[in-house]
Amino acid sequence: MRNGRKSEWQNKIVNPAQVMKKLEPGMSIFLGTGVGEPRTLVKHLMSTDSAHLKDLELIQLVSLGDAISVEALNTNAYRLKTFFSGWVAGEAITAGQVDLIPSSFSRIPKYIESGRIRIDVAFIQITPPDEAGYCSLGVAVDVSRQAMEQASLVVGEINFDIPTTFGDTFVHVSDFDYLVRSTEKPIYFCRWPVDDIFDQVAANVASVIEDGSCLAFSPGPLFEALSRHLVRKQNLGIHTPFFTDAVMDIVKSGAATNRQKKIFRGKSLTSYAFGTPDLMTWLNRNPLVEFQGIDKVFTPAQIGQNPGFVAVLPARKVGPHCTAFWQRQRNSRPG
């Protein structure tokens, strides 16, 4: 790396306290989503007692981490807006401490681009710049690019422990006003334990998934169990919001070739990944996985181009009439 280029981005490195001084009351701050949460910046934001930080609006599509505390949200300094009611935000939404914005995920990029969702500041987690000055958004793409384009202040948090991923993930260091060094480990998730009941349910689900199907996955024990049965399938495709260790197992087994997909053929398509350190290591510079924004991954028109698309959705309870319906469907299948 040439010294001039290296010093160019190193000159942008500041400590998080300096970033906090650039914030103004009433600003709307976009925070990287999920495992892409810039935890160092968020923790400094939550812990600062600066008098000028008031009425800040925090926007995060999916909240998975612990950096945004309920205690901080009880003050008048911050108000979190999210688009997903699960995980850590669920109870806070019910208690009225977090605002849930009901919206189709595929429409969020347009809302940001049009200014209907206002973004003044963007805090984004990135990999260290390469020799050409490009950073990767890592394992959370969603609307980071749109947020960066709309924000008047863009701060990148450099984390050496996140993987460099391929797809629409690369941003140049010149796109950032400031850079900070992460002092936090990424958010990791253990694999879900699978009991006999989930394994049997997964076996039943796998029995109706045909070779060549294109699949969407979600986190949870059902999908952890399902991957064990799908590794015996052939020519599966992956077009999924979330890429987990279970999906990694399917790809590594050779069952998912993605050769019968019509878009992003030969690639497993996703917007987010979260799981174990093993998954993050496997994803690093892996050409088999394509990370794209949610305007590509969540849009029905894009999904519908894949033949044999199958979405497996977990349910809490199946009534007797539903059981009879699915039994009739299975009995009516040829062969």
C-alpha positions in Angstrom: 0.0 0.0 0.0 1.3 3.4 -0.9 2.0 5.6 2.1 0.1 8.5 0.7 -3.1 6.4 0.3 -2.8 4.8 3.7 -2.2 8.1 5.5 -5.2 9.5 3.6 -7.7 7.3 5.5 -5.7 7.1 8.7 -6.0 10.9 8.9 -9.7 10.5 9.2 -9.5 8.3 12.3 -10.8 10.0 15.4 -12.0 8.9 18.8 -15.7 8.4 19.4 -15.9 11.4 21.7 -15.0 13.6 18.8 -17.8 12.2 16.7 -20.3 12.9 19.5 -19.3 16.5 19.5 -20.5 16.7 15.8 -24.0 15.7 16.7 -26.8 18.3 17.2 -30.1 18.1 19.0 -33.0 16.6 16.9 -30.7 14.7 14.5 -31.9 11.5 13.0 -29.1 8.8 13.2 -29.0 5.6 11.1 -27.3 2.7 12.9 -26.0 -0.3 11.0 -28.3 -3.3 11.4 -28.0 -6.6 13.2 -24.5 -8.0 13.3 -23.5 -4.9 11.4 -24.2 -2.7 14.4 -21.3 -0.3 15.0 -21.2 -1.2 18.7 -18.4 1.1 19.7 -20.1 4.2 18.4 -23.5 3.1 19.8 -22.1 2.5 23.2 -20.4 5.9 23.3 -23.7 7.4 22.1 -25.6 5.7 24.9 -23.2 6.5 27.6 -22.4 10.2 26.8 -23.9 12.8 29.2 -23.4 15.7 26.9 -26.1 18.3 27.4 -26.4 19.1 23.7 -27.4 15.5 22.8 -31.2 15.7 23.1 -34.2 14.5 21.1 -32.1 12.2 18.9 -33.9 9.8 16.7 -32.2 6.5 16.2 -33.1 4.4 13.1 -32.2 0.7 13.0 -34.0 -1.7 10.8 -33.4 -4.7 13.0 -32.0 -4.5 16.6 -30.0 -7.5 17.7 -27.4 -6.1 20.1 -27.4 -5.0 23.7 -25.7 -1.6 23.1 -29.1 0.3 23.0 -30.2 0.0 26.6 -33.8 0.4 27.8 -32.4 2.8 30.5 -31.1 5.2 27.9 -34.3 5.0 25.9 -36.2 6.0 29.0 -34.6 9.4 28.9 -35.5 12.3 26.6 -32.2 12.1 24.7 -33.0 9.2 22.4 -35.9 7.6 20.6 -35.4 4.4 18.6 -37.4 3.6 15.5 -37.3 0.1 14.1 -39.0 -1.9 11.3 -38.8 -5.3 13.0 -40.7 -6.2 16.1 -38.7 -9.3 17.1 -35.5 -9.9 19.1 -34.4 -7.3 21.6 -36.9 -4.6 20.5 -40.0 -6.7 21.0 -40.7 -5.9 24.7 -39.6 -2.3 24.4 -42.1 -1.8 21.5 -44.9 -3.3 23.7 -43.9 -1.0 26.5 -44.0 2.1 24.3 -40.3 2.7 24.6 -39.5 2.0 20.9 -41.5 3.0 17.8 -42.3 0.3 15.3 -42.7 1.5 11.8 -45.0 -0.9 9.9 -43.6 -1.2 6.4 -42.7 -3.7 3.8 -38.9 -4.0 3.9 -38.6 -3.7 0.1 -40.0 -0.2 0.3 -37.7 1.2 2.9 -34.9 2.1 0.4 -37.3 4.3 -1.6 -38.5 6.0 1.6 -34.9 6.9 2.5 -34.0 8.0 -1.0 -37.1 10.2 -1.2 -36.5 11.8 2.2 -39.7 10.4 3.8 -37.4 8.7 6.3 -35.0 11.5 7.2 -31.4 10.6 7.9 -28.9 13.2 9.1 -26.1 10.9 10.4 -25.0 7.4 9.4 -23.0 5.1 11.7 -21.8 2.2 9.6 -19.6 -0.8 10.5 -16.9 -1.6 7.9 -13.9 -3.7 7.2 -10.4 -2.0 7.1 -9.8 -0.3 3.7 -7.9 -2.4 1.1 -5.0 -1.2 -1.0 -7.4 0.7 -3.3 -9.1 2.4 -0.4 -12.3 0.2 -0.5 -14.1 -1.1 2.6 -16.7 -3.8 2.7 -20.0 -3.5 4.5 -19.5 -7.0 5.8 -22.5 -9.0 6.8 -25.3 -6.4 6.9 -26.0 -4.5 3.6 -29.8 -3.7 3.8 -30.0 0.1 3.3 -26.6 1.2 4.4 -25.7 2.6 0.9 -29.0 4.7 0.8 -28.4 5.9 4.3 -24.9 7.1 3.5 -26.0 8.9 0.5 -28.7 10.9 2.4 -26.6 11.6 5.6 -24.7 14.9 5.9 -22.3 13.1 8.4 -21.1 9.6 7.7 -18.9 7.8 10.2 -17.4 4.3 9.6 -16.5 2.0 12.4 -13.5 -0.2 11.3 -13.8 -3.7 12.7 -11.0 -6.1 11.9 -13.1 -9.1 13.0 -15.9 -8.9 10.3 -15.6 -10.7 7.0 -15.1 -9.0 3.6 -18.1 -10.0 1.6 -18.9 -9.8 -2.1 -21.8 -8.2 -3.9 -23.0 -4.6 -3.4 -20.9 -4.2 -0.3 -17.9 -2.0 -1.3 -17.7 1.6 -0.3 -14.7 3.9 -0.7 -13.0 5.4 2.3 -13.6 8.8 0.7 -17.3 8.4 1.4 -16.7 8.7 5.1 -16.3 12.0 7.0 -14.7 10.3 10.0 -13.5 6.8 11.0 -13.2 5.2 14.4 -11.6 2.0 15.4 -13.9 -0.6 16.9 -13.1 -1.8 20.4 -16.0 -4.3 20.4 -16.3 -7.8 19.1 -19.0 -8.5 16.5 -22.3 -9.9 17.6 -22.2 -13.7 17.4 -25.0 -16.2 17.8 -24.7 -19.8 18.9 -26.3 -22.5 16.8 -29.8 -23.4 17.9 -30.2 -26.8 19.7 -32.5 -29.2 17.9 -34.7 -31.7 19.8 -36.6 -34.7 18.4 -39.8 -32.8 17.7 -38.1 -30.1 15.6 -36.2 -32.8 13.8 -39.4 -34.6 12.9 -41.1 -31.4 11.8 -38.1 -30.5 9.7 -38.1 -34.0 8.1 -41.8 -33.5 7.1 -41.1 -30.1 5.7 -38.0 -31.4 3.7 -40.1 -34.2 2.2 -42.3 -31.7 0.3 -39.3 -29.6 -0.9 -38.3 -30.8 -4.3 -34.9 -30.8 -6.0 -34.3 -27.5 -7.7 -36.4 -25.5 -5.3 -35.2 -22.0 -4.3 -35.3 -21.4 -0.6 -35.7 -18.5 1.9 -34.4 -19.2 5.5 -34.9 -17.6 8.9 -33.1 -18.1 12.1 -34.3 -20.7 14.7 -34.4 -24.3 15.6 -36.7 -25.4 12.8 -34.3 -24.1 10.2 -31.3 -25.6 12.0 -33.0 -28.9 11.9 -34.2 -28.5 8.3 -30.7 -28.0 6.9 -29.8 -31.5 8.1 -32.4 -33.0 5.8 -31.9 -30.7 2.9 -28.2 -31.6 2.4 -29.5 -34.7 0.6 -31.3 -32.6 -2.0 -29.9 -31.5 -5.4 -29.6 -28.2 -7.2 -31.2 -26.1 -4.5 -31.2 -22.3 -4.8 -30.8 -19.8 -1.9 -32.5 -16.4 -2.0 -32.9 -15.5 1.7 -32.9 -12.4 3.9 -30.8 -14.1 6.5 -27.7 -16.3 6.0 -27.0 -18.5 9.0 -24.8 -21.5 9.9 -27.6 -23.8 8.7 -27.5 -22.3 5.3 -23.8 -22.6 5.2 -24.1 -26.3 5.8 -26.4 -26.7 2.8 -24.0 -24.8 0.5 -21.0 -26.7 1.8 -22.7 -30.0 1.2 -23.1 -29.2 -2.5 -26.9 -29.4 -2.3 -27.3 -25.7 -3.1 -25.8 -25.0 -6.5 -28.0 -22.0 -7.4 -27.8 -23.1 -11.0 -31.6 -23.1 -11.7 -32.1 -19.6 -10.4 -33.0 -16.8 -12.9 -31.3 -14.0 -11.0 -27.9 -14.0 -9.3 -27.4 -17.5 -10.8 -24.7 -19.5 -9.2 -24.8 -17.3 -6.0 -26.5 -17.6 -2.7 -28.3 -14.3 -2.3 -28.8 -12.5 1.0 -28.8 -9.2 2.8 -27.8 -10.3 6.3 -25.7 -13.0 8.0 -25.4 -13.8 11.6 -24.2 -16.8 13.5 -21.0 -18.3 14.9 -17.4 -17.2 14.3 -17.1 -20.2 12.0 -19.7 -18.7 9.7 -18.0 -15.4 9.6 -14.7 -17.0 8.8 -16.3 -19.0 6.0 -18.0 -15.9 4.5 -14.8 -14.0 4.3 -14.1 -13.4 0.5 -16.4 -16.3 -0.3 -17.5 -16.0 -4.0 -20.4 -18.3 -3.5 -22.4 -15.8 -1.4 -23.8 -12.5 -2.8 -24.8 -9.7 -0.5 -27.3 -7.2 -1.9 -29.5 -4.5 -0.4 -33.1 -5.3 0.6 -34.4 -3.7 -2.6 -33.0 -6.8 -4.3 -33.5 -9.5 -1.7 -36.9 -8.6 -0.3 -38.7 -7.3 -3.4 -41.5 -9.8 -4.5 -40.8 -9.1 -8.2 -37.2 -10.2 -7.7 -38.2 -13.2 -5.7 -40.8 -14.3 -8.2 -38.2 -14.7 -10.9 -36.9 -17.8 -9.2 -38.7 -21.0 -10.3 -39.9 -23.3 -7.5 -39.5 -20.7 -4.8 -40.3 -22.0 -1.3 -40.6 -20.0 1.9 -40.7 -21.9 5.1 -42.4 -19.9 7.8 -42.5 -21.0 11.5 -45.9 -21.1 13.2 -46.8 -21.5 16.8 -49.7 -23.9 16.3 -51.4 -25.8 13.4 -55.1 -26.4 13.8 -56.8 -29.7 12.9 -58.2 -28.3 9.7 -54.8 -27.2 8.5 -53.4 -30.6 9.3 -56.1 -32.3 7.2 -55.5 -29.8 4.4 -51.8 -30.5 4.1 -52.4 -34.3 4.4 -54.8 -34.0 1.4 -52.1 -32.0 -0.5 -49.5 -34.7 0.1 -51.8 -37.6 -0.8 -52.7 -35.8 -4.1 -49.1 -35.5 -5.3 -48.3 -37.9 -8.2 -46.2 -40.9 -7.2 
